[in-house]
């Protein structure tokens, strides 16, 4: 896995964490146990810290970056879909960010929330827990049902399990 020190800061990767060989981690990046970073993703912590919580997944070709004064925090059991851009924002526990979504500096996604595919969450926008967030610019469409909230961790658990499978059964040929 390509890990790069930037100045005095090097990524910190917990045990049982899968980082695909084509993913890149630079500088102030912290991955908690069970996190998984998939192929082609870039986590560039050259300004502030990027933290990925326990059992959270960053799917293929996602970009995570920060600006000075805008750290990026992803809680536990979060799914970041393919091709997502996260920039200096917070995504709380058990949330799902749909494919191609963009979330900008100082925006906050509450726990147990869903950001729809292709949504644009503009700078400084804050959404409550349990929100369904869609559109460009993103708006809260409604609150999620109890059943929808209960199902949210399933994707993160699937990816955490898949990451462990990749740790032990993937080999370059």
N, C-alpha and C positions, 0 to 999 in steps of 0.2 A: 504494500500500500504506500503510495507516495505521501510522505509526511515531510513538511518543510518548516524549519525554524525561520522566524522572521525577527530580526534583531535578537533579543534575548528570549523570545516567546516561542515555545514549541507546543504542538498539539498534545493533549492528554487523552489517551484512549483507554477506557476501562476494559477489564477482562470480558470475554464472551461478547465482544463487539465485532461485527463484520464490517469491514471497509473494503469495497471492491477495488481491485488493482488499478482500475482506471479512474477512480475517484481521487480527488486531491484535497488535502487538509493543510492549511497554511496558518502558522502563527497561533493566536489565542483561540484555540478550538478545544472544547471539552466534550467528550462523548461519554455518557454514563452507561452502565452495564446493560447489555442487550440492545443497545442502539445499533442501527444498521444503515450504512451509507452505500447507495447503489451506483452502478457504472456511470461514469461521465459526470458525476456531481462534483461541484467545487464549493468548499467551505473556506472562505478567505477572511481570517481573523487578523487582518493587519492594522485595523484601527481600534476595535473593541472586541470583547469576548463573544464568541458564538458558543452557546451551550445547547446540547441535544440531550433531552431527558431519557430516562430508563425506558427501554423497549420502543423507542420512537424510530421511525424510518424516514429516510430521505431518498426518494425514488430517483430513477435515472434522469440525468441531465438537469438536475435542479441546481440553482445558484443561490448561495447564502453569503451575504456580505454585510458590513457595518460601516457607519460613519462615526467620526469622533463624537462621543456623547450619546451614541445610539447602539447599545449592545443588542444582540439578537438572542432571545431565549425561547427554546422549544421545551414544553413540559414533557411529562411522561405519557406514554401510550398515544403518541401523536403520529398521524400519517400525513406525510408531505408527498403529494402525487408527482407524477412525471412532469418534468419541465417547469417546475414552480420557481419563481424568484421571490426570495425573502430578503428584505433589506432593513436591518436595524429595528426589528419589530418583536412582539411577544405573541406566541401561540401557546395558550394554556392547555392543561392536561386533557387527554381523551378527545382531541379535536381532529378533524380531517380537512386538509387543504386540497381542493380538487386540482386536476391536471391543468397546467398553464396559468394558474392564478398568480397574481403579483400582489405582495403586501409590502408597503413602504414604511419608512422610518417612523418610529414612535406610535405606530398603529398597534392595537391590542385586540386579539381574538380571545374571547372568554372561553372557559373550559366547556367541554361537551358541545362544541359548535362545529358547523360545517361551512366552509367557504366553497362555493360552487366553482366548477371548472371555468377558467378564463376570467374570473372576477378580478377587478382592480380595486384593492383597498388602498385608498389614498392616505397620504402622510397625516399622522396624528389621529386617525379615526379609531374610535374605541367601540367595540361591540360587547354586549353582555354575554353571560353564560347561556348556553343552550340555544344560540341563534343560528338560523339558516341565513347565510349571507350570499347574495348573488348580484351580478351586474357590473357595469363599468360606467360610472363609479359605483362601487359596491354599496348596497343598502340591505338592511335586515328585512327579509321577506316575511318571516314569522319565527316563532319559537318552535324548537323541535319537540316532538311528542316524547313521552317517557319511553316508548318502544324504540324510537330512533336513537335516543340517547343511550339506551341499554346496548344497542348494537354497535356503537362507535368503536369500542375497544377491540372488536373482532378483527378488523383489518390490521391494527398494530400488532396484535398477538400472532396473526398469520405471518406477518413480515418478520417478527422476532424469531419465530420458529424457522422460517425459511433462511434467515441469516445464519442461524446455528447450523443448518443443513449445509449451507455454502461454506462455512468455516471448515467443516470436516470432509466434505465430499467434492470440492471443486479443485481441479488441478489443471494447470496450463499444459497444453500439448503442442 
